[in-house]
Amino acid sequence: MTKTNDFDAIMLNRRSVREYDPNVKIPRRDMLEMIQKATRAPSSVNLQPWRFVVVDSDEGKANLRPLVRWNTRQNDTSAAMVLIFGDLHCFEYGEEIYAKAVAEGKLSEEEKDRQLAEIIPEYKSFPKEKMKKVVRLDSCLSAMQFMLVARSYGYDTNPIAGFDHAELAERVGLDKERYVPVLMLAIGKALEPGEETVRLDAAQITTFK
């Protein structure tokens, strides 16, 4: 594993890779380390609704294959498929998250209680479709962060939205009423470098007022 802290190299050399070296495996301790760093992404009132399922076994990827549509090459050759879900009941972790902030001296007990008294009822009152939007947005932030972290570890990724969203949660043993599929990420070592794509100029897409 070759790590780099050169942010420009990480960001500018990231490519969407669709075929990986099938002989490369990622140690689970490294995967957990990368996910831990990805969870430094911001989330609304710090409720951290992202949930990760790492499919790194041959059996797991065979089980996933019927759902990935035209992305079977990524599924079959990657070291793992990282599935990111949004937890519609993320507010249930509010007490644990905020209590940890108190324990680390980042928040007083009184302030914790005051904030949670506002946050938890508010989140519970959200209609399901609004809650889906909240958890998807936050989870996408962690997904992008994961891709950059993976690049810093020397791995390549490919974000995938083209999969069977309706079936994914149940296929990996999750409650589909609670966990909203957000994105799949293939991860591994590129068999060949990914294509460098073009971007519109910043001046073309930016307005100053």
Rosetta constraint file for C-alpha pairs under 8 A:
AtomPair CA 1 CA 153 HARMONIC 6.36 0.50
AtomPair CA 1 CA 154 HARMONIC 6.29 0.50
AtomPair CA 2 CA 152 HARMONIC 7.93 0.50
AtomPair CA 2 CA 153 HARMONIC 5.84 0.50
AtomPair CA 2 CA 154 HARMONIC 5.34 0.50
AtomPair CA 3 CA 152 HARMONIC 5.35 0.50
AtomPair CA 3 CA 153 HARMONIC 4.48 0.50
AtomPair CA 3 CA 154 HARMONIC 5.91 0.50
AtomPair CA 4 CA 10 HARMONIC 7.54 0.50
AtomPair CA 4 CA 152 HARMONIC 5.10 0.50
AtomPair CA 4 CA 153 HARMONIC 6.78 0.50
AtomPair CA 4 CA 154 HARMONIC 7.70 0.50
AtomPair CA 5 CA 10 HARMONIC 7.69 0.50
AtomPair CA 5 CA 152 HARMONIC 6.54 0.50
AtomPair CA 6 CA 10 HARMONIC 6.24 0.50
AtomPair CA 7 CA 11 HARMONIC 6.05 0.50
AtomPair CA 8 CA 12 HARMONIC 5.66 0.50
AtomPair CA 8 CA 13 HARMONIC 7.87 0.50
AtomPair CA 9 CA 13 HARMONIC 5.54 0.50
AtomPair CA 10 CA 14 HARMONIC 6.16 0.50
AtomPair CA 10 CA 148 HARMONIC 6.38 0.50
AtomPair CA 10 CA 151 HARMONIC 5.78 0.50
AtomPair CA 10 CA 152 HARMONIC 5.77 0.50
AtomPair CA 11 CA 148 HARMONIC 6.59 0.50
AtomPair CA 14 CA 148 HARMONIC 7.41 0.50
AtomPair CA 14 CA 151 HARMONIC 6.53 0.50
AtomPair CA 14 CA 156 HARMONIC 7.20 0.50
AtomPair CA 15 CA 156 HARMONIC 7.06 0.50
AtomPair CA 15 CA 157 HARMONIC 7.22 0.50
AtomPair CA 15 CA 158 HARMONIC 7.61 0.50
AtomPair CA 15 CA 193 HARMONIC 7.78 0.50
AtomPair CA 15 CA 194 HARMONIC 5.21 0.50
AtomPair CA 15 CA 195 HARMONIC 6.65 0.50
AtomPair CA 15 CA 196 HARMONIC 6.70 0.50
AtomPair CA 16 CA 156 HARMONIC 7.35 0.50
AtomPair CA 16 CA 157 HARMONIC 5.83 0.50
AtomPair CA 16 CA 158 HARMONIC 4.53 0.50
AtomPair CA 16 CA 159 HARMONIC 7.18 0.50
AtomPair CA 16 CA 194 HARMONIC 5.81 0.50
AtomPair CA 16 CA 195 HARMONIC 7.40 0.50
AtomPair CA 17 CA 74 HARMONIC 7.99 0.50
AtomPair CA 17 CA 156 HARMONIC 6.40 0.50
AtomPair CA 17 CA 157 HARMONIC 5.83 0.50
AtomPair CA 17 CA 158 HARMONIC 5.37 0.50
AtomPair CA 17 CA 190 HARMONIC 6.24 0.50
AtomPair CA 17 CA 193 HARMONIC 7.12 0.50
AtomPair CA 17 CA 194 HARMONIC 4.85 0.50
AtomPair CA 17 CA 195 HARMONIC 7.81 0.50
AtomPair CA 18 CA 73 HARMONIC 6.61 0.50
AtomPair CA 18 CA 74 HARMONIC 5.15 0.50
AtomPair CA 18 CA 158 HARMONIC 6.54 0.50
AtomPair CA 18 CA 190 HARMONIC 7.83 0.50
AtomPair CA 18 CA 194 HARMONIC 7.47 0.50
AtomPair CA 19 CA 73 HARMONIC 6.14 0.50
AtomPair CA 19 CA 74 HARMONIC 5.60 0.50
AtomPair CA 19 CA 77 HARMONIC 6.12 0.50
AtomPair CA 19 CA 78 HARMONIC 7.13 0.50
AtomPair CA 19 CA 190 HARMONIC 6.15 0.50
AtomPair CA 19 CA 191 HARMONIC 5.85 0.50
AtomPair CA 19 CA 192 HARMONIC 7.22 0.50
AtomPair CA 20 CA 74 HARMONIC 7.08 0.50
AtomPair CA 20 CA 77 HARMONIC 5.07 0.50
AtomPair CA 20 CA 78 HARMONIC 5.22 0.50
AtomPair CA 20 CA 79 HARMONIC 7.63 0.50
AtomPair CA 20 CA 188 HARMONIC 5.93 0.50
AtomPair CA 20 CA 189 HARMONIC 5.34 0.50
AtomPair CA 20 CA 190 HARMONIC 4.40 0.50
AtomPair CA 20 CA 191 HARMONIC 4.58 0.50
AtomPair CA 20 CA 192 HARMONIC 7.54 0.50
AtomPair CA 21 CA 77 HARMONIC 6.26 0.50
AtomPair CA 21 CA 78 HARMONIC 6.96 0.50
AtomPair CA 21 CA 79 HARMONIC 7.87 0.50
AtomPair CA 21 CA 188 HARMONIC 7.09 0.50
AtomPair CA 21 CA 189 HARMONIC 5.62 0.50
AtomPair CA 21 CA 190 HARMONIC 6.01 0.50
AtomPair CA 21 CA 191 HARMONIC 4.87 0.50
AtomPair CA 22 CA 76 HARMONIC 7.73 0.50
AtomPair CA 22 CA 77 HARMONIC 4.62 0.50
AtomPair CA 22 CA 78 HARMONIC 6.11 0.50
AtomPair CA 22 CA 79 HARMONIC 6.59 0.50
AtomPair CA 23 CA 79 HARMONIC 7.83 0.50
AtomPair CA 24 CA 78 HARMONIC 7.97 0.50
AtomPair CA 24 CA 79 HARMONIC 5.88 0.50
AtomPair CA 24 CA 188 HARMONIC 6.71 0.50
AtomPair CA 24 CA 189 HARMONIC 6.67 0.50
AtomPair CA 25 CA 79 HARMONIC 4.99 0.50
AtomPair CA 25 CA 80 HARMONIC 7.80 0.50
AtomPair CA 25 CA 188 HARMONIC 7.38 0.50
AtomPair CA 26 CA 30 HARMONIC 6.76 0.50
AtomPair CA 26 CA 31 HARMONIC 6.69 0.50
AtomPair CA 26 CA 79 HARMONIC 6.29 0.50
AtomPair CA 26 CA 80 HARMONIC 7.73 0.50
AtomPair CA 26 CA 188 HARMONIC 7.49 0.50
AtomPair CA 27 CA 31 HARMONIC 6.42 0.50
AtomPair CA 28 CA 32 HARMONIC 6.11 0.50
AtomPair CA 29 CA 33 HARMONIC 6.17 0.50
AtomPair CA 30 CA 34 HARMONIC 6.18 0.50
AtomPair CA 31 CA 35 HARMONIC 6.19 0.50
AtomPair CA 32 CA 36 HARMONIC 5.97 0.50
AtomPair CA 33 CA 37 HARMONIC 6.36 0.50
AtomPair CA 34 CA 38 HARMONIC 6.17 0.50
AtomPair CA 34 CA 146 HARMONIC 6.68 0.50
AtomPair CA 34 CA 149 HARMONIC 6.13 0.50
AtomPair CA 34 CA 150 HARMONIC 6.53 0.50
AtomPair CA 35 CA 39 HARMONIC 6.27 0.50
AtomPair CA 35 CA 146 HARMONIC 6.45 0.50
AtomPair CA 36 CA 40 HARMONIC 7.22 0.50
AtomPair CA 37 CA 145 HARMONIC 7.96 0.50
AtomPair CA 37 CA 146 HARMONIC 7.40 0.50
AtomPair CA 37 CA 149 HARMONIC 7.06 0.50
AtomPair CA 38 CA 142 HARMONIC 5.38 0.50
AtomPair CA 38 CA 143 HARMONIC 7.22 0.50
AtomPair CA 38 CA 145 HARMONIC 5.05 0.50
AtomPair CA 38 CA 146 HARMONIC 4.64 0.50
AtomPair CA 38 CA 149 HARMONIC 6.78 0.50
AtomPair CA 39 CA 48 HARMONIC 7.56 0.50
AtomPair CA 39 CA 142 HARMONIC 5.84 0.50
AtomPair CA 39 CA 145 HARMONIC 7.87 0.50
AtomPair CA 40 CA 142 HARMONIC 7.57 0.50
AtomPair CA 41 CA 141 HARMONIC 6.05 0.50
AtomPair CA 41 CA 142 HARMONIC 5.21 0.50
AtomPair CA 41 CA 145 HARMONIC 6.55 0.50
AtomPair CA 42 CA 46 HARMONIC 6.86 0.50
AtomPair CA 42 CA 48 HARMONIC 7.84 0.50
AtomPair CA 42 CA 138 HARMONIC 7.09 0.50
AtomPair CA 42 CA 141 HARMONIC 7.12 0.50
AtomPair CA 42 CA 142 HARMONIC 7.72 0.50
AtomPair CA 43 CA 47 HARMONIC 6.31 0.50
AtomPair CA 43 CA 48 HARMONIC 5.57 0.50
AtomPair CA 43 CA 49 HARMONIC 7.65 0.50
AtomPair CA 43 CA 138 HARMONIC 5.11 0.50
AtomPair CA 43 CA 139 HARMONIC 7.98 0.50
AtomPair CA 43 CA 141 HARMONIC 7.93 0.50
AtomPair CA 44 CA 48 HARMONIC 7.53 0.50
AtomPair CA 44 CA 134 HARMONIC 7.69 0.50
AtomPair CA 44 CA 138 HARMONIC 6.94 0.50
AtomPair CA 45 CA 119 HARMONIC 7.74 0.50
AtomPair CA 46 CA 97 HARMONIC 7.94 0.50
AtomPair CA 47 CA 90 HARMONIC 6.17 0.50
AtomPair CA 47 CA 91 HARMONIC 6.34 0.50
AtomPair CA 47 CA 93 HARMONIC 7.05 0.50
AtomPair CA 47 CA 94 HARMONIC 6.19 0.50
AtomPair CA 47 CA 97 HARMONIC 7.37 0.50
AtomPair CA 48 CA 90 HARMONIC 7.04 0.50
AtomPair CA 48 CA 138 HARMONIC 7.34 0.50
AtomPair CA 48 CA 139 HARMONIC 7.92 0.50
AtomPair CA 49 CA 86 HARMONIC 5.33 0.50
AtomPair CA 49 CA 87 HARMONIC 5.03 0.50
AtomPair CA 49 CA 88 HARMONIC 7.33 0.50
AtomPair CA 49 CA 89 HARMONIC 7.99 0.50
AtomPair CA 49 CA 90 HARMONIC 5.13 0.50
AtomPair CA 49 CA 135 HARMONIC 5.66 0.50
AtomPair CA 49 CA 138 HARMONIC 6.93 0.50
AtomPair CA 49 CA 139 HARMONIC 6.60 0.50
AtomPair CA 50 CA 84 HARMONIC 6.56 0.50
AtomPair CA 50 CA 85 HARMONIC 5.77 0.50
AtomPair CA 50 CA 86 HARMONIC 4.89 0.50
AtomPair CA 50 CA 87 HARMONIC 6.35 0.50
AtomPair CA 50 CA 135 HARMONIC 7.15 0.50
AtomPair CA 50 CA 138 HARMONIC 7.15 0.50
AtomPair CA 50 CA 139 HARMONIC 4.87 0.50
AtomPair CA 50 CA 142 HARMONIC 7.25 0.50
AtomPair CA 51 CA 84 HARMONIC 5.70 0.50
AtomPair CA 51 CA 85 HARMONIC 5.05 0.50
AtomPair CA 51 CA 86 HARMONIC 6.09 0.50
AtomPair CA 51 CA 87 HARMONIC 6.71 0.50
AtomPair CA 52 CA 82 HARMONIC 6.65 0.50
AtomPair CA 52 CA 83 HARMONIC 5.66 0.50
AtomPair CA 52 CA 84 HARMONIC 4.84 0.50
AtomPair CA 52 CA 85 HARMONIC 6.42 0.50
AtomPair CA 53 CA 82 HARMONIC 5.83 0.50
AtomPair CA 53 CA 83 HARMONIC 4.97 0.50
AtomPair CA 53 CA 84 HARMONIC 6.53 0.50
AtomPair CA 53 CA 172 HARMONIC 7.97 0.50
AtomPair CA 54 CA 80 HARMONIC 6.53 0.50
AtomPair CA 54 CA 81 HARMONIC 5.94 0.50
AtomPair CA 54 CA 82 HARMONIC 4.59 0.50
AtomPair CA 54 CA 83 HARMONIC 6.23 0.50
AtomPair CA 55 CA 60 HARMONIC 5.57 0.50
AtomPair CA 55 CA 61 HARMONIC 6.19 0.50
AtomPair CA 55 CA 80 HARMONIC 5.44 0.50
AtomPair CA 55 CA 81 HARMONIC 5.08 0.50
AtomPair CA 55 CA 82 HARMONIC 6.23 0.50
AtomPair CA 55 CA 83 HARMONIC 7.63 0.50
AtomPair CA 56 CA 60 HARMONIC 6.64 0.50
AtomPair CA 56 CA 61 HARMONIC 6.88 0.50
AtomPair CA 56 CA 79 HARMONIC 6.24 0.50
AtomPair CA 56 CA 80 HARMONIC 4.29 0.50
AtomPair CA 56 CA 81 HARMONIC 6.49 0.50
AtomPair CA 57 CA 61 HARMONIC 6.22 0.50
AtomPair CA 57 CA 80 HARMONIC 7.64 0.50
AtomPair CA 58 CA 62 HARMONIC 6.10 0.50
AtomPair CA 59 CA 63 HARMONIC 6.19 0.50
AtomPair CA 60 CA 64 HARMONIC 6.26 0.50
AtomPair CA 61 CA 65 HARMONIC 5.95 0.50
AtomPair CA 61 CA 75 HARMONIC 6.50 0.50
AtomPair CA 61 CA 76 HARMONIC 6.97 0.50
AtomPair CA 61 CA 81 HARMONIC 7.61 0.50
AtomPair CA 62 CA 66 HARMONIC 7.83 0.50
AtomPair CA 63 CA 171 HARMONIC 7.54 0.50
AtomPair CA 64 CA 68 HARMONIC 6.84 0.50
AtomPair CA 64 CA 75 HARMONIC 7.92 0.50
AtomPair CA 64 CA 171 HARMONIC 7.36 0.50
AtomPair CA 65 CA 69 HARMONIC 7.69 0.50
AtomPair CA 65 CA 72 HARMONIC 6.28 0.50
AtomPair CA 65 CA 75 HARMONIC 6.73 0.50
AtomPair CA 65 CA 76 HARMONIC 7.83 0.50
AtomPair CA 67 CA 163 HARMONIC 5.49 0.50
AtomPair CA 67 CA 164 HARMONIC 5.05 0.50
AtomPair CA 67 CA 167 HARMONIC 7.51 0.50
AtomPair CA 67 CA 168 HARMONIC 7.13 0.50
AtomPair CA 68 CA 72 HARMONIC 6.07 0.50
AtomPair CA 68 CA 75 HARMONIC 7.54 0.50
AtomPair CA 68 CA 162 HARMONIC 6.68 0.50
AtomPair CA 68 CA 163 HARMONIC 4.48 0.50
AtomPair CA 68 CA 164 HARMONIC 6.61 0.50
AtomPair CA 69 CA 162 HARMONIC 6.79 0.50
AtomPair CA 69 CA 163 HARMONIC 5.77 0.50
AtomPair CA 69 CA 164 HARMONIC 7.52 0.50
AtomPair CA 70 CA 162 HARMONIC 7.62 0.50
AtomPair CA 71 CA 75 HARMONIC 6.54 0.50
AtomPair CA 71 CA 160 HARMONIC 7.75 0.50
AtomPair CA 71 CA 162 HARMONIC 7.52 0.50
AtomPair CA 72 CA 76 HARMONIC 5.87 0.50
AtomPair CA 73 CA 77 HARMONIC 6.10 0.50
AtomPair CA 74 CA 78 HARMONIC 5.59 0.50
AtomPair CA 74 CA 158 HARMONIC 7.88 0.50
AtomPair CA 74 CA 186 HARMONIC 6.04 0.50
AtomPair CA 75 CA 80 HARMONIC 7.54 0.50
AtomPair CA 75 CA 81 HARMONIC 6.48 0.50
AtomPair CA 75 CA 186 HARMONIC 6.70 0.50
AtomPair CA 78 CA 186 HARMONIC 5.93 0.50
AtomPair CA 78 CA 187 HARMONIC 5.59 0.50
AtomPair CA 78 CA 188 HARMONIC 5.08 0.50
AtomPair CA 78 CA 189 HARMONIC 7.58 0.50
AtomPair CA 79 CA 186 HARMONIC 7.71 0.50
AtomPair CA 79 CA 187 HARMONIC 5.89 0.50
AtomPair CA 79 CA 188 HARMONIC 4.70 0.50
AtomPair CA 79 CA 189 HARMONIC 7.66 0.50
AtomPair CA 80 CA 186 HARMONIC 6.13 0.50
AtomPair CA 80 CA 187 HARMONIC 5.59 0.50
AtomPair CA 80 CA 188 HARMONIC 6.82 0.50
AtomPair CA 81 CA 184 HARMONIC 6.62 0.50
AtomPair CA 81 CA 185 HARMONIC 5.65 0.50
AtomPair CA 81 CA 186 HARMONIC 4.62 0.50
AtomPair CA 81 CA 187 HARMONIC 6.30 0.50
AtomPair CA 82 CA 184 HARMONIC 5.69 0.50
AtomPair CA 82 CA 185 HARMONIC 4.94 0.50
AtomPair CA 82 CA 186 HARMONIC 6.28 0.50
AtomPair CA 82 CA 187 HARMONIC 7.38 0.50
AtomPair CA 83 CA 181 HARMONIC 7.66 0.50
AtomPair CA 83 CA 182 HARMONIC 7.85 0.50
AtomPair CA 83 CA 183 HARMONIC 6.16 0.50
AtomPair CA 83 CA 184 HARMONIC 4.58 0.50
AtomPair CA 83 CA 185 HARMONIC 6.37 0.50
AtomPair CA 84 CA 139 HARMONIC 7.11 0.50
AtomPair CA 84 CA 143 HARMONIC 7.33 0.50
AtomPair CA 84 CA 181 HARMONIC 6.35 0.50
AtomPair CA 84 CA 182 HARMONIC 5.61 0.50
AtomPair CA 84 CA 183 HARMONIC 5.33 0.50
AtomPair CA 84 CA 184 HARMONIC 6.16 0.50
AtomPair CA 84 CA 185 HARMONIC 7.94 0.50
AtomPair CA 85 CA 136 HARMONIC 7.89 0.50
AtomPair CA 85 CA 139 HARMONIC 7.13 0.50
AtomPair CA 85 CA 179 HARMONIC 5.78 0.50
AtomPair CA 85 CA 180 HARMONIC 5.18 0.50
AtomPair CA 85 CA 181 HARMONIC 4.49 0.50
AtomPair CA 85 CA 182 HARMONIC 5.19 0.50
AtomPair CA 85 CA 183 HARMONIC 7.18 0.50
AtomPair CA 86 CA 132 HARMONIC 7.48 0.50
AtomPair CA 86 CA 135 HARMONIC 4.95 0.50
AtomPair CA 86 CA 136 HARMONIC 5.85 0.50
AtomPair CA 86 CA 139 HARMONIC 6.10 0.50
AtomPair CA 86 CA 179 HARMONIC 5.55 0.50
AtomPair CA 86 CA 180 HARMONIC 4.95 0.50
AtomPair CA 86 CA 181 HARMONIC 6.49 0.50
AtomPair CA 86 CA 182 HARMONIC 6.54 0.50
AtomPair CA 87 CA 135 HARMONIC 6.62 0.50
AtomPair CA 87 CA 178 HARMONIC 5.99 0.50
AtomPair CA 87 CA 179 HARMONIC 4.84 0.50
AtomPair CA 87 CA 180 HARMONIC 6.52 0.50
AtomPair CA 88 CA 128 HARMONIC 7.92 0.50
AtomPair CA 88 CA 131 HARMONIC 6.34 0.50
AtomPair CA 88 CA 132 HARMONIC 6.72 0.50
AtomPair CA 88 CA 135 HARMONIC 6.84 0.50
AtomPair CA 88 CA 178 HARMONIC 5.28 0.50
AtomPair CA 88 CA 179 HARMONIC 6.21 0.50
AtomPair CA 88 CA 180 HARMONIC 7.31 0.50
AtomPair CA 89 CA 178 HARMONIC 6.60 0.50
AtomPair CA 90 CA 94 HARMONIC 7.36 0.50
AtomPair CA 91 CA 120 HARMONIC 6.04 0.50
AtomPair CA 91 CA 123 HARMONIC 6.76 0.50
AtomPair CA 91 CA 124 HARMONIC 7.68 0.50
AtomPair CA 93 CA 97 HARMONIC 6.11 0.50
AtomPair CA 94 CA 98 HARMONIC 6.02 0.50
AtomPair CA 94 CA 116 HARMONIC 7.06 0.50
AtomPair CA 94 CA 120 HARMONIC 7.37 0.50
AtomPair CA 95 CA 99 HARMONIC 5.80 0.50
AtomPair CA 95 CA 116 HARMONIC 7.40 0.50
AtomPair CA 96 CA 100 HARMONIC 6.19 0.50
AtomPair CA 97 CA 101 HARMONIC 6.53 0.50
AtomPair CA 98 CA 102 HARMONIC 6.38 0.50
AtomPair CA 98 CA 107 HARMONIC 7.78 0.50
AtomPair CA 98 CA 112 HARMONIC 6.06 0.50
AtomPair CA 99 CA 103 HARMONIC 6.20 0.50
AtomPair CA 99 CA 109 HARMONIC 7.76 0.50
AtomPair CA 99 CA 112 HARMONIC 7.26 0.50
AtomPair CA 100 CA 104 HARMONIC 6.21 0.50
AtomPair CA 101 CA 105 HARMONIC 6.30 0.50
AtomPair CA 101 CA 106 HARMONIC 5.07 0.50
AtomPair CA 101 CA 107 HARMONIC 5.61 0.50
AtomPair CA 102 CA 106 HARMONIC 5.66 0.50
AtomPair CA 102 CA 107 HARMONIC 4.64 0.50
AtomPair CA 102 CA 108 HARMONIC 5.56 0.50
AtomPair CA 102 CA 109 HARMONIC 6.13 0.50
AtomPair CA 102 CA 112 HARMONIC 7.33 0.50
AtomPair CA 107 CA 111 HARMONIC 6.42 0.50
AtomPair CA 107 CA 112 HARMONIC 6.47 0.50
AtomPair CA 108 CA 112 HARMONIC 6.13 0.50
AtomPair CA 109 CA 113 HARMONIC 6.26 0.50
AtomPair CA 110 CA 114 HARMONIC 6.17 0.50
AtomPair CA 111 CA 115 HARMONIC 6.05 0.50
AtomPair CA 112 CA 116 HARMONIC 6.10 0.50
AtomPair CA 113 CA 117 HARMONIC 6.00 0.50
AtomPair CA 114 CA 118 HARMONIC 6.75 0.50
AtomPair CA 115 CA 119 HARMONIC 6.08 0.50
AtomPair CA 116 CA 120 HARMONIC 5.60 0.50
AtomPair CA 117 CA 121 HARMONIC 6.89 0.50
AtomPair CA 118 CA 122 HARMONIC 6.34 0.50
AtomPair CA 119 CA 123 HARMONIC 6.16 0.50
AtomPair CA 120 CA 124 HARMONIC 6.15 0.50
AtomPair CA 121 CA 125 HARMONIC 6.17 0.50
AtomPair CA 122 CA 126 HARMONIC 6.74 0.50
AtomPair CA 123 CA 131 HARMONIC 7.69 0.50
AtomPair CA 126 CA 130 HARMONIC 6.08 0.50
AtomPair CA 126 CA 131 HARMONIC 5.89 0.50
AtomPair CA 127 CA 131 HARMONIC 6.30 0.50
AtomPair CA 128 CA 132 HARMONIC 6.16 0.50
AtomPair CA 129 CA 133 HARMONIC 6.48 0.50
AtomPair CA 130 CA 134 HARMONIC 6.45 0.50
AtomPair CA 131 CA 135 HARMONIC 6.30 0.50
AtomPair CA 132 CA 136 HARMONIC 5.99 0.50
AtomPair CA 132 CA 180 HARMONIC 7.06 0.50
AtomPair CA 133 CA 137 HARMONIC 6.14 0.50
AtomPair CA 134 CA 138 HARMONIC 6.43 0.50
AtomPair CA 135 CA 139 HARMONIC 5.89 0.50
AtomPair CA 136 CA 140 HARMONIC 6.04 0.50
AtomPair CA 136 CA 180 HARMONIC 7.75 0.50
AtomPair CA 136 CA 182 HARMONIC 5.96 0.50
AtomPair CA 137 CA 141 HARMONIC 6.63 0.50
AtomPair CA 138 CA 142 HARMONIC 6.75 0.50
AtomPair CA 139 CA 143 HARMONIC 6.22 0.50
AtomPair CA 139 CA 182 HARMONIC 7.04 0.50
AtomPair CA 140 CA 144 HARMONIC 6.28 0.50
AtomPair CA 140 CA 182 HARMONIC 7.19 0.50
AtomPair CA 140 CA 183 HARMONIC 7.60 0.50
AtomPair CA 141 CA 145 HARMONIC 6.29 0.50
AtomPair CA 142 CA 146 HARMONIC 6.03 0.50
AtomPair CA 143 CA 147 HARMONIC 6.40 0.50
AtomPair CA 143 CA 183 HARMONIC 7.66 0.50
AtomPair CA 143 CA 185 HARMONIC 7.96 0.50
AtomPair CA 144 CA 148 HARMONIC 6.51 0.50
AtomPair CA 145 CA 149 HARMONIC 6.14 0.50
AtomPair CA 146 CA 150 HARMONIC 5.96 0.50
AtomPair CA 147 CA 151 HARMONIC 6.25 0.50
AtomPair CA 147 CA 156 HARMONIC 7.74 0.50
AtomPair CA 147 CA 157 HARMONIC 6.23 0.50
AtomPair CA 148 CA 152 HARMONIC 6.36 0.50
AtomPair CA 149 CA 153 HARMONIC 6.50 0.50
AtomPair CA 150 CA 154 HARMONIC 6.49 0.50
AtomPair CA 150 CA 155 HARMONIC 5.20 0.50
AtomPair CA 150 CA 156 HARMONIC 6.68 0.50
AtomPair CA 150 CA 157 HARMONIC 7.44 0.50
AtomPair CA 150 CA 187 HARMONIC 7.88 0.50
AtomPair CA 151 CA 155 HARMONIC 4.99 0.50
AtomPair CA 151 CA 156 HARMONIC 5.86 0.50
AtomPair CA 151 CA 157 HARMONIC 7.77 0.50
AtomPair CA 154 CA 189 HARMONIC 7.71 0.50
AtomPair CA 155 CA 187 HARMONIC 6.63 0.50
AtomPair CA 155 CA 188 HARMONIC 5.40 0.50
AtomPair CA 155 CA 189 HARMONIC 5.36 0.50
AtomPair CA 155 CA 190 HARMONIC 7.74 0.50
AtomPair CA 156 CA 187 HARMONIC 5.62 0.50
AtomPair CA 156 CA 188 HARMONIC 5.46 0.50
AtomPair CA 156 CA 189 HARMONIC 5.57 0.50
AtomPair CA 156 CA 190 HARMONIC 6.09 0.50
AtomPair CA 157 CA 185 HARMONIC 6.31 0.50
AtomPair CA 157 CA 186 HARMONIC 5.27 0.50
AtomPair CA 157 CA 187 HARMONIC 4.42 0.50
AtomPair CA 157 CA 188 HARMONIC 6.61 0.50
AtomPair CA 158 CA 185 HARMONIC 5.46 0.50
AtomPair CA 158 CA 186 HARMONIC 5.08 0.50
AtomPair CA 158 CA 187 HARMONIC 6.75 0.50
AtomPair CA 159 CA 183 HARMONIC 6.80 0.50
AtomPair CA 159 CA 184 HARMONIC 5.87 0.50
AtomPair CA 159 CA 185 HARMONIC 4.57 0.50
AtomPair CA 159 CA 186 HARMONIC 6.60 0.50
AtomPair CA 160 CA 183 HARMONIC 6.00 0.50
AtomPair CA 160 CA 184 HARMONIC 4.93 0.50
AtomPair CA 160 CA 185 HARMONIC 5.91 0.50
AtomPair CA 160 CA 186 HARMONIC 7.56 0.50
AtomPair CA 161 CA 182 HARMONIC 7.61 0.50
AtomPair CA 161 CA 183 HARMONIC 5.47 0.50
AtomPair CA 161 CA 184 HARMONIC 6.43 0.50
AtomPair CA 164 CA 168 HARMONIC 6.22 0.50
AtomPair CA 165 CA 169 HARMONIC 7.82 0.50
AtomPair CA 165 CA 181 HARMONIC 6.01 0.50
AtomPair CA 166 CA 176 HARMONIC 7.95 0.50
AtomPair CA 167 CA 171 HARMONIC 6.12 0.50
AtomPair CA 168 CA 172 HARMONIC 6.55 0.50
AtomPair CA 168 CA 181 HARMONIC 6.95 0.50
AtomPair CA 169 CA 173 HARMONIC 6.30 0.50
AtomPair CA 169 CA 174 HARMONIC 4.85 0.50
AtomPair CA 169 CA 175 HARMONIC 6.34 0.50
AtomPair CA 169 CA 176 HARMONIC 5.19 0.50
AtomPair CA 169 CA 179 HARMONIC 6.69 0.50
AtomPair CA 169 CA 180 HARMONIC 7.45 0.50
AtomPair CA 169 CA 181 HARMONIC 6.82 0.50
AtomPair CA 170 CA 174 HARMONIC 5.15 0.50
AtomPair CA 170 CA 175 HARMONIC 6.27 0.50
AtomPair CA 170 CA 176 HARMONIC 6.01 0.50
AtomPair CA 174 CA 179 HARMONIC 6.78 0.50
AtomPair CA 175 CA 179 HARMONIC 6.06 0.50
AtomPair CA 176 CA 180 HARMONIC 6.76 0.50
AtomPair CA 190 CA 194 HARMONIC 7.37 0.50
AtomPair CA 200 CA 204 HARMONIC 6.78 0.50
AtomPair CA 200 CA 205 HARMONIC 7.27 0.50
AtomPair CA 201 CA 205 HARMONIC 6.88 0.50
AtomPair CA 202 CA 206 HARMONIC 5.99 0.50
AtomPair CA 203 CA 207 HARMONIC 7.74 0.50
